[in-house]
Amino acid sequence: MARTATATTPFHNLMLLIGCNAQTIAEMENYGIKQLEDLRSLKEESLATICKEIRRSKIPFPVPAEGRLKLLLSEVHIQRYANIPLDTIWDPAMDAEGAEAMFLNWESRDSEFSSFQSPTDGAPDAHTLSKDWTKGFRILENWIGRHVDTKTGVPLAFAVRQEPPDSSEYETKNYSSLFEELKKRATLHDADVKTNSWARSVKTKVWTILDAIFEGHPAYVHIQPFSDKLDGPAAYKALRDQCLGLNNISHVAAEIDQEFAKLVYTQETKRWNFDRYVDAHVDLYQRTQELVPFGISGMDGNTRVRRFLAGIHTTFFAPVRAQIMPHKLDSDFESVVLMYKDHSKSSSSIPEFAGSAKVVAVSAPAGKRKQRGHAPKTKRQKGSNGRISSVEIEDRYYTFQEYRQLSPEDRKRLKELRMKRNGKGGGSRKNSQKQSKDIVEAIVNAITGISETASDDETDPPKSTTNDDPATVTNRNNPALTRQRSKPKSKKT
């Protein structure tokens, strides 16, 4: 039997704002939902069942009210995951207009939370990560953080963060997104209990990711002790402390110093230019600064500029270097780089481009062109498989090697030139196709004439001395069928 609520509570007032009447609120109390804390252990499927049962009891339950109640349940769970007190969900003095804005905010946060999904692209390779652990752990932390907990749908970024959880007074405006809010505030420990009910799921998920990446890698020995409890966050911390500990960090810092010493710029080449030199210098500087939290002193402005100038080995930038000290720019890296780039743009001469392609046009055979020598330098055409493009294509004979060096466009041009003269001679070679054909025909006719003359000059065969009577003539004594014996060799005396 339905009853009405006996007392007005903050939760009762919130339910009225949602759209439930007193009879519906009282019926929900029969199902144990009397305050916001009661929603923390309630699942969305269970709430849908309760709403269905209330309607079966002939108690009015508006559909909009049910939708808002589901948004409230989602917000309760989000604030629980983000370790936010539930009394911040709403203001009891809120009017209808404020309540509508609150519902829209709940809907937006619920939509963002539902969009969290684990990545489907390939996992990072352990050997690639171990080449540079400072960069590798950034990649690994981002990869793990994009996964979501199977049980709750919370991104795992909070489980591998290095900073302590944000316990400051909660304000949504302090965070750019719900993902950032959960990453900075979520924790494996609740305020009221030792560990929350979903901590086991989070730990197992992180362990599964680490195990799949580092299995078979030497670094696996650092996470293996945590395999029994499947404690992924603890395994991640142990691996990070080992690889980015003070001893290893000192080794990493020494390697960066060696890379700084090898970083030089001498001239423009195909694979190396001044812009790439600047980019490489910036990358090494950033890697150095990333070691500061591990006890390694960073690089000040003077040292950065000094190392940058030490790697430039060309007299082309000598005028710029002379201006740095007078302008007191020995600690302003960005201004120094800008001065160097401005000098490159404004100068009439640039550093020699080493290794540039020196491609010339196809030249005719010796004595067949009026102007011999190399044609002006041309660039290789993209997509022509290394062929060259000549400045001017002539309608002449090309050897096999010369023709192979022509680009597809030049071959097409040569074909058009030859079609324009309709097969007539005009090339610089004497033997055109037509002339060659005439010569071949003359040779054939000459050979034929010689054969006929030889046939006419032959004498008739000698008459047979044998009997011509067919009855008496046999092949036995036919000289044409008699085997010719070879003459015996004369003996040497």
Beta strands, then each sheet from edge to edge (+ up, - down):
strand 1: 268-269
strand 2: 353-354
sheet 1: 1+ 2+
end
